[in-house]
């Protein structure tokens, strides 16, 4: 993986501003610590930071290829998993290659198919290709949005970067937060509206979109979308088809010229990936995370029915992996809250972020590439809201029922913001776009709706988190369940099969029952582990209390200090509904508020 930046202006000569792009590139050094490069043209300045994973000598960027006297130059962040398939096809069309890197294959695919090249790609990617002859640029992002790409338009200029900090280092881009941004943070956060960068005039290319920039104009188009297709296969055929796509996705993503590992929580998803990987990687390294003395304070709940440790050992012993259990201290977890904001450039998921940041930091000491189980719950129905009628028929996002509590945090002047209407509007707008089949059973329609909501909102939030926290540590994380072929297929599995036996991920469990121990197959869904230790709660409570007492704290300009003090005084217990998802309860709400204060201060955010 890598970090990319650029400044395109096809109407002005910008070649003398190359130092501005170098500064943008330097902000992303951790995304690509192994090498860097720039491309300077009167209408385009491109920068690239590289994390070497495949073809160390042949994948240098920016990469330029000349065909029919036209120069094409690419900067690219990602990984293609069908590189050799595309290369073989392009060779039949008369093209030759100077390397075995996927970068050259991607660039050549654009030269041949132009904007349609994205329809030939299987992978995770964000890239920009500049065509010198036509003075145009094409930018695109992968199907599910695993890799990020932000941009802003200033007059006739397009400025882009893998992360928001890259844009903010440009002298003409500023961190401004308007009412829309405030509603995203306090209404939707840590989720963001597709295409939004939270800051005013900063946007993100949405997943599955390509953008042509020419003559100062942006043409943004969706190149892939889910389609409702009737599945007439038998249960046996569906199980076989699912198993094939899943194993193929995992196997394709094991290609690497550097050490590789899997994340292993003892849950179904990471266990499947680890089991397939162990057949292909000798002495597979696996990694899990926990917290000091967490077993002393763990309490079973609807969302976390059991802890991971027992099941991790079951799987590690079963596969014979070289397992590494990372134990994080409460102090380190709290201290890393600020760095996780710097990694994401916006407030996030409190210690759910900081723990992943520290986890990835430890993993990076051993390997450069990891495979993780994100996206299985969204596409195979793994969350509780897939099996609860009150959620399936609700009028808002099932993971964000705390809007009423959220609005209480804002001060009187901001309580007028229509948070509930704003969130419900986003919910209804998304539902209106759900692909459905005429006359299908209501059960299928409801599962389609929930799946679509999860893919467009919950899943992309977790993918953003995984990218920022891992790449902050120069660790590439791949997500096989986000293979768009698997997502397309799973979307059209009838509900009676997807939730086979009335269970979350029932079909997925059945499809791999010969691959894993019975204890893993039947284990109830449990999310990413969080700390339950009161030491952590005390630390974030004290930090928030200090912020409330410091009159220079920027968050005081937007919050109801009386209500927030009540949160502090009750150790977060008066915030009764999880802020987001399954994990962000009272301690995480307090931690999030300290993150927001740090963000406002560190980024010098101007609130309109």
Secondary structure, 3 states (H helix, E strand, C coil): CEEEEEEECCCCCCHHHHHHHHHHHHCCHHHCECEEEEEEECCEEEEEEECCCCCCCCCCCCEEEEECCEEEEEEEEEEECCHHHHHHHHHHCCCCCCCCCHHHHHHHHHHHHHHHHHHHCCEEEEEEEEECCCCEEEEEECCCCCCCCEEEEECCEEEEECCHHHHHCCCCCCCEECHHHHHHHHHHCCCCCCCECCCCCCEECCCCEEEEEECCEEEEEECCCCCCCCCCCCHHHHHHHHHHHHHHHHHHCCCCCCCEEEECCCCHHHHHHHHHHHHHCCCCEEEEEEECCHHHHCCCCCCECCCCHHHHHHHHHHHCCEEEEEEECHHHHHHCHHHHHHHHCCCCCCHHHHHHHHHHHHHCCCCCEEECCCCHHHHHCCCHHHCCHHHHCCCCCCCCCCHHHHHHHECCCCCCCCHHHHHHHHHHHHHCCCCCCCCCCHHHHHHHHHHHHHHHHHHHHHHHHHHHHHHCCCCEEECHHHCHHHHHHHHCCCHHHHCHHHCCCHHHHHHCCCCCCHHHHCCCCECCCCCCCHHHHHHHHHHHHHHHHCCCCHHHHCECHHHHHHHHHCCCCCCCCCCCCCCCCHHHHHHHHHHHHHHHHHCCCEEC
